[in-house]
Amino acid sequence: MAFRDIHPQTPQHILVVPRKHIPALTNLKPQHRELVGKLVEVANGLARSQGIADKGYRLVVNCGPDGGQGVPHLHFHLLGGRRLGVRLG
């Protein structure tokens, strides 16, 4: 499923969330490959439908408390709609 973030960081900030509960990236198993592929496919489709695919967007997964994961359920952040800077720390 996908829905808009209630605290958007960019003009387009959509969460892509699997219905199956997986706490974090570290909990992924080989049997989740197809599911993760589907999440990326959905994110790409949303980027196209929201008009941000051609100029570019960012797909982010936070993992664990030090990685900024605030909700213990795997989810992808689709971010776009403006130029995104590089910020590593």
N, C-alpha and C positions, 0 to 999 in steps of 0.2 A: 504494500500500500504506500501511498505518497500523499503528503500534505505540506502546507506552508508552515515554516517555523514561526512560533509565536513571538520570537525575539530575533527578527531577521538581521543579518549582518551585511547583506547586499540587497539590491532591489529584487532579485530573484533568489530566494532561499527556501528550498524545498527539501524536506526529509524523505528519504526512501527507506522504508522499513519492512523487513520480512515479517510475515505473520508467525512464522516458526520462531520460538524464543531461543536466541543464542545470545548469551550475556555480552560477549566481546569478540574481537578478532582472534584473540588468543584461544578461544573455544572452538574455532573452526576445525572441522575434520574433513578428510578426503571426500566423504559423502555430501559435503556442502558445496562442492565445486559448481554444480549446476545452479544452485540457489544464488551464489555470489555472482555468477555470470548473468543470471536473470536480473539481479539488482542493478548491475552496471548497464544492461540493456535498457531497463526502464528509465534509468537516469539519462541515458543518451536520448531516448525518445522524448522525455520531458524537456531536455535542453532544446531540442528541435522545435517542439510545440510551443515553447515559451519565447522562441526567437533569439536564443543566446548561443546556439551551437556554432554558427558561422564565425562570430567574433571571439568566442572562447568562453570557457567556464572552468570551474574547479570542482572536483569531486573529492570530498574529505571524509575520512573515517577516523574518529578519535578512539583511542584504546587505553582504558584504565584511567585512574584519577590523575596521574601525572601527565597523561596525554590529553587531558581535557574532557574525558568522557563523563558526562553528568548523569546520564541515564543508563542503567545496566541492561541495555538491550541493543544489539548490533543495529546500527543505522548509518546511512550515508547522507552527507550534506551536499546538495547540489547548489553551488553558489555562482552567481553571475549577474549580468545586467550593468556592470561597470568594469573599468580596468582594475584588475587585482594586482597588488604589489606582492613582492616576495618578502616574507617575514619569517625568519627561522630563529626565533628565540627572543 
